[in-house]
Amino acid sequence: MVRGNGASEGRKRRGMNDPIGQAKVILKRYFGYDAFWPLQEEIIGHVLAKKDALVVMPTGGGKSLCYQIPALLFNGLTLVVSPLISLMKDQVDQLRECGVPAIFLNSTVTAAQYRSHVERLNRNAVKLLYVAPETLLMPHTLELLSPLPVDGIAIDEAHCISDWGHDFRPEYRQLAAVRAVFPAAACVALTATATSRVREDIQKTLRIAKAHEFIGSFNRPNLFLEVAPKTSPLEQTLDFLHRYPNESGIIYCFSRRQTEDLAATLQRKGYSVRPYHAGLSEKERTRNQELFIRDDVQIIVATIAFGMGINKSNVRFVVHHDLPKNPESYYQEIGRAGRDGLPAHCLLLFGYQDVQKVKYFIGQKDEHEQRVANILLNTIIGFAETDLCRRVSLLNYFGEPYASPNCGMCDNCRQADKDLADITIPAQMFLSCVKRTGERFGAGHIVEVLRESRSQKVLTFGHEKLSTYGIGKMYSARQWRHLSRQFIQKGLIVQELEHGSLKLTAKAWEVLRGKEPVLGRLEEEKVSLKTQAESEGRFDADLFEILRKKRKEIADQANLPPFTIFHDRTLKEMASRLPQTREELSANYGVGAAKLEKYGDIFLELIRQYCRA
């Protein structure tokens, strides 16, 4: 397994006879980037050697280039399996704008387009073919493709293969049979999030060796993480939106009704907004999503049904109006922000009333599912309550250590005075009770013992005879649960996932011996933030707006989303560097040869006019 750590781990290779040297030329010529991101070079070299790979990278981590660049270097065709029509179209549109010969086959293709695509495939004029798993598995599709030189198979959203994944699709299981049709093709499975169990399932199904696993860092350093107590959610949301005028963003709500109500309220307040949830017709959902992607609508208010396959790079904020059900859902949803690498703001409004909503739905599951779901719910509550660096907490969930105790990009790390209280005594009470009950029980049982409960479970195990029985009556059950989650976040106890039992760590013993104090937060406070402008650095905002309007005009004429022309990051570099020549413009992020030829003179003239004025 290879894991990215933020620094280049690859060997430096030079010369055009070297595949990586050629890959770097393509990276700049077609995509306009000067250097690979972590792990990309290693994966591309691996795939060019015709080796299979499992790639786990967060949203916005650059997974697509790991198969797109090899596709441009292979002699034959690369098949890209994608589950969503909207995602296929976005990716093909972007590739075509970069000058890459790419097409897709799905239900939206007309008979005339299909004949044209087949003709191009037969004369090897296509490098990437995007196709849904259902389409690829059709006999006539395999009959069409089997005579062609297929050098690569990329399976996007590969977690769909596993019934342990969050979006299992039976058709994905059958893709293993497709590999036999194209034995010479390198197979690359890609996903943004996957637990070890899901990764094992993918590897077993597609016969990818464990050693060919590449796991990128889950850290998204450009995302600012904030949790605020949910006191007046509408007013808090309006205050937040006021700070990001004319910016694209997503607001996630718990239910369809909340989604509709909030969207209607924001519309009345003058915001450009549309709802998105499973209760709308497919036509209306598609229309609202398309308006958002094309910057015709600035804000989408949605349930979790929205987001998978959204390739929009300039989402500047994500608001969780309600509590996500687990850390993985939270991570996936905030991952839709800041895909262009620019700062983005992720706000979670946290209220205990939302916990009861989630618990109600958990109660509809079977006993085993309830136990796991409650543990995951407690994990996201702990993340919301923690006084430690939120990035450390989130990355620890995915098994990735974070070197610094202060990320500088979350509310806790930005808060100079955290106003923490000494909670060493309650920590010693709780830890002692965990030990005396044999480290076999969850937090709920420990709280009952501490609060002198006469429950059947306490009496059955004889825990009313323990010295810790009743010593914690000065705190309410809710306060103890709050404290217990802090103890987990601080690494004093760990929770076993299957049964929820608590175990002491080495750090806990230092606390019990009185050698280590414990500080915690008894009340949460709203955090003051730096402005977005301070985080992003200096650029000419007036020029940026001029360039953004021109981008929208060009995109509308071409019937494309604006970000396929240039990313926000590219426009902001233009508005900062003020390039005057094609050579200077080509040095900007995301300006490849094809886009320089198509749009260079248009944007240069705007910049020159602005500078003259």
C-alpha positions in Angstrom: 0.0 0.0 0.0 1.2 3.5 -0.8 -0.1 6.4 1.3 0.4 10.1 0.3 1.8 12.4 2.9 1.7 15.8 1.1 5.2 15.6 -0.3 6.3 14.1 -3.6 7.4 10.5 -3.0 8.2 9.6 -6.6 11.5 9.3 -8.3 12.6 12.2 -10.4 12.6 11.2 -14.0 13.7 13.3 -17.0 13.7 13.0 -20.7 10.9 12.6 -23.3 11.7 8.8 -23.6 10.6 8.5 -20.0 6.8 7.9 -19.6 6.6 10.2 -16.6 8.4 12.9 -18.6 5.8 12.5 -21.3 3.0 12.5 -18.7 4.3 15.9 -17.3 4.2 17.3 -20.8 0.6 16.2 -21.2 -0.3 17.5 -17.8 0.7 21.0 -18.9 -0.3 20.9 -22.6 -3.9 19.6 -22.0 -4.7 20.5 -18.5 -2.6 23.5 -17.8 -1.0 22.3 -14.6 2.7 22.6 -13.8 3.1 19.8 -11.3 1.4 16.6 -10.1 -0.4 16.5 -6.8 0.7 13.9 -4.1 0.5 10.3 -5.4 -0.6 11.2 -8.9 2.9 10.6 -10.4 3.3 7.3 -8.6 -0.2 6.1 -9.8 0.3 7.2 -13.4 3.6 5.5 -13.6 2.1 2.3 -12.1 -0.8 2.3 -14.6 1.5 3.1 -17.6 3.3 -0.1 -16.6 0.0 -1.9 -17.2 -0.5 -2.7 -13.5 -3.8 -2.7 -11.8 -4.5 -0.2 -8.9 -7.0 0.7 -6.2 -7.0 4.5 -5.7 -8.6 6.1 -2.7 -8.4 9.9 -2.8 -10.7 12.5 -1.3 -13.0 14.6 -3.5 -11.0 17.2 -5.3 -7.8 15.1 -4.8 -7.2 14.6 -8.6 -8.3 11.0 -9.1 -9.4 11.6 -12.7 -6.0 12.5 -14.0 -4.7 9.2 -12.7 -6.4 7.5 -15.6 -6.9 10.3 -18.1 -3.2 11.0 -18.6 -2.4 7.3 -19.1 -5.3 7.2 -21.6 -3.6 9.9 -23.7 -0.3 7.9 -23.7 -1.8 4.5 -24.4 -2.1 3.5 -28.0 -5.6 2.1 -27.6 -8.8 3.0 -25.8 -9.6 3.5 -22.1 -13.0 2.6 -20.8 -14.3 4.7 -17.9 -17.2 3.2 -15.9 -19.3 5.9 -14.2 -22.6 5.5 -12.4 -24.2 8.9 -13.2 -25.1 10.4 -16.6 -24.6 13.9 -15.3 -21.1 13.2 -14.1 -20.2 11.5 -17.4 -21.4 14.6 -19.4 -19.5 17.0 -17.1 -16.3 15.1 -17.4 -16.5 14.6 -21.2 -17.4 18.3 -21.6 -14.3 19.3 -19.6 -12.0 16.9 -21.5 -13.2 18.2 -24.9 -12.6 21.8 -23.7 -9.0 20.7 -23.0 -8.6 19.1 -26.5 -8.9 15.5 -25.4 -10.9 13.1 -27.7 -13.6 11.7 -25.3 -17.1 10.5 -25.8 -19.8 8.8 -23.7 -22.5 6.1 -24.4 -25.6 6.3 -22.4 -29.4 6.6 -22.8 -29.1 10.3 -23.8 -27.2 9.5 -27.0 -29.3 9.8 -30.2 -29.1 7.2 -33.0 -27.1 9.6 -35.2 -24.7 10.3 -32.3 -24.3 6.6 -31.6 -23.4 5.9 -35.3 -20.8 8.7 -35.2 -19.3 7.4 -31.9 -19.0 3.9 -33.3 -17.3 5.2 -36.4 -14.8 7.1 -34.3 -14.2 4.1 -32.1 -13.5 1.8 -35.0 -10.8 4.1 -36.4 -9.2 4.6 -33.0 -10.0 8.3 -32.9 -11.2 8.2 -29.3 -9.0 8.0 -26.2 -11.6 7.8 -23.4 -15.1 6.2 -23.6 -17.4 6.9 -20.6 -20.0 4.3 -20.1 -22.5 3.3 -17.3 -22.0 -0.2 -15.9 -25.5 -1.3 -17.2 -24.6 -0.1 -20.7 -21.1 -1.8 -20.6 -22.6 -5.1 -19.6 -25.1 -5.2 -22.5 -24.1 -7.9 -25.1 -24.1 -5.5 -28.0 -21.8 -3.1 -26.2 -19.3 -5.8 -25.4 -19.6 -7.0 -29.0 -18.8 -3.5 -30.2 -15.8 -3.1 -27.9 -14.2 -6.5 -27.8 -12.4 -6.2 -31.2 -10.9 -2.8 -30.2 -7.5 -2.3 -28.6 -8.6 -1.5 -25.0 -5.5 -0.6 -22.8 -7.3 0.7 -19.7 -10.4 0.2 -17.6 -11.2 2.9 -15.0 -14.0 2.1 -12.5 -15.1 5.3 -10.9 -17.1 5.3 -7.6 -15.7 1.9 -7.0 -17.2 1.7 -3.5 -20.4 0.7 -5.3 -18.9 -2.7 -5.8 -19.1 -3.5 -2.1 -22.3 -4.3 -0.2 -20.4 -2.8 2.8 -20.1 0.5 0.9 -22.6 3.4 1.3 -23.9 3.1 -2.2 -23.9 -0.6 -3.2 -25.0 -1.3 -6.8 -25.3 -4.9 -7.9 -24.3 -4.1 -11.5 -20.9 -3.1 -10.2 -20.3 -6.6 -8.9 -20.6 -7.9 -12.5 -17.8 -5.7 -13.8 -15.3 -8.4 -12.7 -16.5 -10.5 -15.7 -15.7 -7.6 -18.1 -12.0 -7.8 -17.2 -11.8 -11.2 -18.9 -13.0 -9.6 -22.2 -10.0 -7.2 -22.1 -7.2 -9.2 -20.5 -4.5 -6.7 -21.6 -6.1 -3.7 -20.0 -4.9 -2.2 -16.8 -7.7 -1.9 -14.3 -7.9 1.2 -12.0 -10.6 1.3 -9.3 -11.2 4.8 -7.8 -13.2 6.1 -4.9 -13.2 9.1 -2.5 -13.9 7.2 0.7 -13.6 3.6 1.6 -13.2 1.8 4.9 -10.7 -1.1 5.1 -13.6 -3.6 4.7 -14.8 -1.9 1.5 -11.2 -1.8 0.1 -10.8 -5.5 0.7 -14.1 -6.2 -1.0 -13.1 -4.1 -4.1 -9.7 -5.8 -4.3 -11.2 -9.3 -4.0 -13.9 -8.7 -6.6 -11.6 -7.1 -9.2 -8.5 -9.2 -8.3 -6.3 -6.2 -7.4 -3.3 -7.0 -5.3 -3.1 -5.4 -1.8 0.3 -4.0 -2.7 -1.3 -2.0 -5.6 -3.4 0.1 -3.2 -2.8 3.9 -3.2 -4.4 5.9 -0.4 -4.1 9.7 -0.6 -4.4 12.0 2.3 -7.9 12.8 3.5 -6.8 16.2 4.6 -8.5 19.1 2.6 -6.4 22.0 4.0 -8.4 24.6 2.1 -11.7 23.8 3.9 -12.4 25.9 7.0 -14.3 23.7 9.5 -16.7 25.4 11.9 -19.4 24.1 14.3 -21.8 26.6 15.9 -24.5 25.9 18.5 -27.9 25.7 16.7 -29.8 28.5 18.4 -31.8 30.3 15.7 -31.0 28.3 12.5 -32.7 30.6 10.0 -31.1 33.7 11.3 -27.7 32.0 11.5 -28.1 30.8 7.9 -29.0 34.3 6.7 -26.1 35.8 8.6 -23.7 33.3 7.1 -25.0 33.8 3.5 -24.6 37.6 3.9 -20.9 37.0 4.2 -20.7 35.2 0.8 -22.7 37.3 -1.7 -22.9 35.9 -5.3 -20.9 32.7 -4.3 -22.0 29.2 -5.0 -22.9 27.0 -2.1 -24.9 24.0 -0.8 -27.1 23.8 2.3 -27.9 20.3 3.5 -31.2 19.7 5.5 -32.4 16.6 7.2 -35.8 16.2 5.5 -37.6 17.1 2.3 -40.0 19.4 4.1 -37.1 21.4 5.7 -35.5 21.6 2.3 -38.6 23.0 0.6 -39.3 25.4 3.5 -35.8 26.8 3.7 -35.5 27.2 -0.1 -38.8 29.1 -0.2 -37.8 31.3 2.6 -34.4 32.2 1.0 -36.2 32.9 -2.3 -38.4 35.4 -0.5 -35.3 37.0 0.9 -34.0 37.5 -2.6 -31.5 34.7 -2.9 -30.9 32.7 -6.1 -31.8 29.2 -4.8 -33.5 25.9 -5.7 -34.4 22.8 -3.7 -33.2 19.3 -4.4 -34.6 16.1 -2.9 -35.9 12.7 -3.8 -39.5 13.9 -3.7 -39.1 16.1 -6.7 -39.6 14.7 -10.2 -36.5 13.5 -12.0 -37.0 16.3 -14.6 -37.1 19.0 -11.8 -34.1 17.6 -10.0 -32.1 17.5 -13.2 -33.1 21.0 -14.1 -32.2 22.5 -10.7 -28.9 20.7 -10.7 -28.1 22.0 -14.2 -29.0 25.5 -13.2 -26.6 25.2 -10.2 -23.8 23.7 -12.2 -24.0 26.5 -14.8 -24.0 29.3 -12.2 -27.6 30.3 -13.1 -28.5 29.5 -9.5 -26.1 30.3 -6.7 -27.5 28.0 -3.9 -28.9 24.5 -3.7 -30.8 23.5 -0.6 -30.8 19.7 -0.5 -31.1 16.5 1.3 -28.2 14.0 1.1 -29.7 12.9 -2.2 -27.7 15.7 -3.8 -24.0 15.8 -4.5 -22.7 12.5 -5.9 -21.3 13.2 -9.3 -21.4 17.0 -9.0 -18.2 18.1 -10.6 -18.6 21.8 -9.8 -15.3 23.3 -8.8 -16.3 26.7 -7.4 -18.6 25.7 -4.4 -17.4 28.2 -1.8 -19.4 27.0 1.1 -21.4 24.0 2.5 -23.8 24.5 5.4 -25.2 21.6 7.4 -28.4 23.0 8.6 -29.0 19.7 10.4 -26.7 17.1 11.9 -25.2 14.5 9.5 -25.8 10.9 10.6 -22.1 9.9 10.7 -18.6 11.2 10.0 -18.4 9.6 6.5 -21.6 11.5 5.3 -20.2 14.7 6.7 -16.8 14.3 5.0 -18.4 13.4 1.7 -20.7 16.4 1.8 -18.1 19.0 2.8 -15.9 17.5 0.1 -18.1 19.1 -2.5 -16.7 22.5 -1.5 -13.4 24.0 -2.7 -12.6 21.5 -5.4 -10.6 24.2 -7.2 -8.2 24.4 -4.2 -9.3 27.8 -3.1 -10.6 28.4 0.5 -14.1 27.2 1.2 -16.2 27.4 4.4 -18.0 24.4 6.0 -20.5 25.3 8.7 -22.3 22.8 10.9 -25.2 24.0 13.0 -25.3 21.6 16.0 -28.3 21.2 18.2 -29.3 18.3 20.5 -32.8 18.3 19.0 -31.3 17.0 15.8 -29.7 14.1 17.6 -33.2 12.9 18.6 -34.3 13.0 14.9 -31.4 10.8 13.8 -32.0 8.4 16.7 -35.7 8.0 15.7 -34.6 6.7 12.3 -31.9 4.6 13.8 -34.6 3.0 15.9 -36.2 1.6 12.7 -33.1 -0.6 12.0 -32.4 -4.1 13.3 -30.4 -4.5 16.5 -26.9 -4.9 14.9 -27.4 -1.9 12.6 -28.7 0.2 15.5 -25.6 -0.5 17.6 -23.2 0.5 14.8 -25.4 3.5 13.7 -25.5 4.8 17.3 -21.7 4.5 17.7 -21.2 6.4 14.4 -23.8 9.0 15.6 -21.8 9.5 18.8 -18.7 9.9 16.8 -20.1 12.8 14.8 -21.5 14.3 18.0 -18.1 14.0 19.5 -16.6 15.8 16.5 -19.2 18.6 17.0 -18.5 18.9 20.7 -14.7 18.7 20.7 -12.5 21.6 21.9 -9.5 20.1 20.0 -8.5 20.7 16.4 -11.4 19.4 14.3 -9.1 18.3 11.5 -7.2 16.0 13.9 -10.6 14.5 15.0 -11.9 14.0 11.4 -8.7 12.5 10.0 -8.3 10.2 13.0 -11.7 8.7 12.0 -10.2 7.7 8.6 -7.1 6.3 10.3 -4.8 9.2 9.2 -2.7 10.9 11.8 -2.3 14.7 11.6 1.1 16.0 12.6 0.2 19.3 14.1 -2.3 19.9 17.0 -3.3 23.2 15.4 -4.4 23.2 11.7 -5.2 27.0 11.7 -8.3 26.2 9.5 -11.0 25.3 12.0 -12.9 27.3 14.6 -11.2 25.7 17.6 -7.7 26.4 16.2 -8.6 30.0 15.4 -10.0 30.7 18.8 -7.3 32.3 20.9 -9.0 31.8 24.2 -11.0 28.6 24.4 -12.2 29.2 27.9 -11.6 25.6 28.9 -12.5 24.2 32.3 -10.6 21.7 34.4 -12.5 18.4 34.1 -9.8 16.2 35.6 -12.0 15.0 38.5 -15.0 13.9 36.4 -12.5 12.3 34.0 -10.9 10.3 36.8 -14.4 9.2 38.0 -15.4 8.1 34.5 -12.2 6.3 33.7 -12.1 4.5 37.1 -15.7 3.3 36.5 -14.7 2.0 33.0 -11.9 0.0 34.6 -13.9 -1.3 37.6 -16.7 -2.6 35.2 -14.1 -4.6 33.3 -13.8 -2.4 30.2 -16.8 -4.4 28.7 -19.5 -1.8 28.6 -20.5 1.3 26.6 -20.8 4.9 27.8 -24.6 4.5 28.6 -23.9 1.8 31.2 -21.0 3.7 32.8 -23.2 6.8 33.2 -25.9 4.7 34.9 -23.4 3.4 37.4 -22.0 6.8 38.1 -25.5 8.2 38.6 -26.6 5.4 41.0 -29.1 3.8 38.6 -31.1 0.8 39.8 -31.5 -0.5 36.3 -31.8 -4.3 35.7 -28.5 -4.3 33.9 -26.6 -2.6 36.7 -28.1 -4.9 39.3 -27.6 -8.1 37.1 -23.8 -7.4 37.0 -23.6 -6.3 40.6 -22.3 -2.9 39.7 -24.2 -1.3 42.6 -21.5 -2.7 44.8 -18.6 -0.9 43.1 -16.9 2.0 44.8 -17.7 4.2 41.8 -21.5 3.5 42.1 -23.3 6.9 42.6 -20.2 9.1 42.8 -21.2 11.1 39.7 -24.7 12.2 40.7 -23.7 15.9 40.6 -23.8 15.7 36.7 -26.8 15.0 34.6 -26.9 12.0 32.2 -26.6 14.4 29.3 -23.6 16.1 30.9 -21.9 12.8 31.4 -22.5 11.8 27.8 -21.0 15.1 26.7 -18.0 14.5 28.9 -17.6 10.9 27.7 -17.4 12.0 24.0 -14.7 14.5 25.0 -12.7 11.7 26.7 -12.9 9.7 23.4 -11.8 12.8 21.4 -8.9 13.4 23.8 -7.6 9.8 23.4 -8.3 8.8 27.0 -10.6 5.9 25.9 -11.3 4.1 22.7 -14.7 2.7 21.6 -14.8 -0.8 20.1 -17.0 -0.5 17.0 -18.8 -3.8 17.0 -20.2 -3.7 20.5 -19.4 -0.2 21.7 -17.4 -1.2 24.8 -14.9 1.4 26.1 -11.2 0.6 26.7 -8.7 2.7 28.6 -5.6 4.0 26.8 -2.1 4.6 28.2 -2.9 8.3 28.4 -5.9 7.4 30.7 -3.6 5.9 33.3 -1.6 9.1 33.5 -4.8 10.9 34.3 -5.9 8.3 36.9 -2.5 8.7 38.6 -2.9 12.5 38.7 0.1 13.1 36.4 -2.0 14.6 33.5 -4.7 17.2 33.9 -7.7 17.2 31.6 -9.2 20.4 30.2 -12.5 20.5 28.4 -15.3 22.7 27.2 -18.5 22.9 29.3 -20.1 25.4 27.0 -19.5 26.0 23.3 -19.0 29.4 21.8 -19.3 30.8 18.4 -16.0 31.4 16.9 -14.8 34.6 15.3 -13.4 34.1 11.8 -11.0 35.7 9.5 -12.7 37.1 6.4 -12.5 35.1 3.2 -10.5 37.9 1.6 -7.8 37.5 4.3 -7.6 33.7 3.6 -7.5 33.9 -0.1 -4.8 36.6 -0.5 -5.0 39.7 -2.7 -6.6 39.9 -6.2 -8.5 42.6 -8.0 -12.2 41.8 -7.2 -13.5 44.2 -9.9 -11.4 42.5 -12.6 -12.4 39.1 -11.3 -16.1 40.0 -11.7 -15.4 41.2 -15.3 -13.6 37.9 -16.1 -16.3 35.8 -14.4 -19.1 37.5 -16.5 -17.2 36.9 -19.7 -16.7 33.2 -18.7 -20.4 32.9 -18.1 -21.2 34.4 -21.5 -18.9 32.0 -23.3 -20.2 29.1 -21.3 -23.8 29.9 -22.1 -23.0 30.2 -25.8 -21.3 26.8 -25.8 -24.0 25.2 -23.6 -21.4 24.3 -20.9 -20.9 24.9 -17.2 -18.7 27.9 -16.6 -16.0 26.0 -14.6 -15.3 23.9 -17.8 -14.0 27.1 -19.4 -11.7 28.2 -16.5 -11.8 27.5 -12.7 -12.3 30.4 -10.3 -8.8 29.8 -9.2 -7.6 30.5 -12.7 -9.6 33.8 -13.0 -8.3 34.9 -9.6 -4.7 34.3 -10.7 -5.4 36.4 -13.8 -6.9 39.1 -11.6 -3.8 39.0 -9.4 -1.0 38.6 -11.9 -2.6 40.7 -14.7 -0.9 38.8 -17.6 -0.3 40.8 -20.8 0.9 38.1 -23.2 -0.1 34.6 -24.1 3.1 33.3 -22.5 2.3 35.0 -19.2 -1.3 33.8 -19.4 -0.2 30.2 -20.0 1.7 30.3 -16.7 -1.6 30.6 -14.8 -3.1 27.5 -13.1 -5.4 25.5 -15.5 -4.5 27.2 -18.7 -3.5 24.5 -21.2 -2.7 24.7 -24.9 -6.3 24.1 -26.1 -7.8 26.7 -23.7 -5.0 29.2 -24.5 -5.9 28.9 -28.2 -9.6 29.1 -27.7 -9.9 31.8 -25.0 -6.5 33.3 -24.4 -7.0 36.4 -26.6 -10.5 37.1 -25.3 -9.4 37.2 -21.6 -6.1 39.0 -22.4 -8.0 41.8 -24.1 -10.2 42.2 -21.1 -7.2 42.3 -18.8 -5.4 44.8 -21.0 -8.5 47.1 -21.2 -8.8 47.0 -17.5 -5.2 47.8 -16.9 -5.4 50.8 -19.4 -8.5 52.1 -17.7 
